[in-house]
Amino acid sequence: MNFDIVEIIGLIAGIITSMGFLPQLFKGFKTKKLDDVSYFMPTVLSLGMSIWFVYGFLTNSIAIMTANTFGTICCIGLIVMKKIYS
């Protein structure tokens, strides 16, 4: 595994982008209310990020695989929380 500046930039971008899911997850866990979250949005995002993961795997991009794994886990978490708390 060889990290170059491009991969480091990708990892930083992935971390920052993925952090966008955390406030919704924390709020949902705290309030136990996810009425304002649709099933459609996290489902579509999970599908897209799963395909991005495959792309990252095929191109050997740790940044793409890492960011999209975390994002997919967050989206699945939102779906599960919505199901449990609804």
C-alpha positions in Angstrom: 0.0 0.0 0.0 1.6 3.2 -1.2 0.1 6.5 0.0 0.8 9.5 -2.2 -0.5 13.0 -1.9 -3.5 12.3 -4.2 -4.6 9.4 -2.0 -4.1 11.6 1.2 -6.3 14.3 -0.3 -8.9 11.7 -1.1 -8.8 10.4 2.4 -9.2 13.9 3.9 -12.1 14.6 1.5 -13.8 11.3 2.4 -13.4 12.0 6.1 -14.9 15.5 5.8 -17.8 14.3 3.6 -18.6 11.3 5.7 -18.8 13.5 8.9 -21.9 15.0 7.4 -23.8 11.8 8.4 -22.9 12.0 12.1 -25.2 14.8 13.2 -28.2 13.0 11.8 -27.2 9.7 13.4 -26.5 11.4 16.8 -29.8 13.3 16.7 -31.8 10.3 15.7 -30.2 8.2 18.5 -30.8 10.9 21.1 -34.3 11.8 20.2 -35.5 8.4 18.8 -37.3 10.3 16.1 -36.5 10.1 12.4 -39.8 11.1 10.9 -38.1 13.7 8.7 -35.7 11.1 7.2 -37.1 9.2 4.2 -36.2 5.6 3.5 -35.5 6.5 -0.1 -32.6 8.9 0.4 -30.3 6.6 2.5 -31.3 3.6 0.4 -30.2 5.3 -2.8 -27.1 6.7 -1.2 -26.2 3.2 0.1 -26.5 1.7 -3.4 -24.5 4.5 -5.0 -21.7 4.3 -2.3 -21.6 0.5 -2.6 -20.9 0.9 -6.3 -18.3 3.6 -5.6 -16.7 1.1 -3.2 -16.5 -1.5 -6.0 -14.9 1.2 -8.2 -12.4 2.0 -5.5 -11.6 -1.7 -5.2 -11.1 -2.1 -8.9 -8.9 1.0 -9.1 -7.1 0.2 -5.8 -8.1 3.5 -4.2 -8.1 3.2 -0.4 -9.6 6.7 -0.1 -12.7 5.8 -2.2 -13.1 2.4 -0.5 -12.8 3.9 3.1 -15.1 6.9 2.6 -17.8 4.9 0.9 -17.6 2.0 3.4 -18.2 4.5 6.2 -20.9 6.3 4.3 -22.7 3.1 3.5 -22.6 2.0 7.2 -24.0 5.4 8.2 -26.9 5.1 5.7 -27.7 1.6 6.8 -27.6 2.9 10.4 -30.2 5.6 9.5 -32.4 3.0 7.8 -32.2 0.6 10.8 -32.8 3.5 13.3 -35.8 4.7 11.3 -37.3 1.2 11.3 -36.7 0.7 15.0 -37.9 4.1 16.1 -40.9 4.4 13.8 
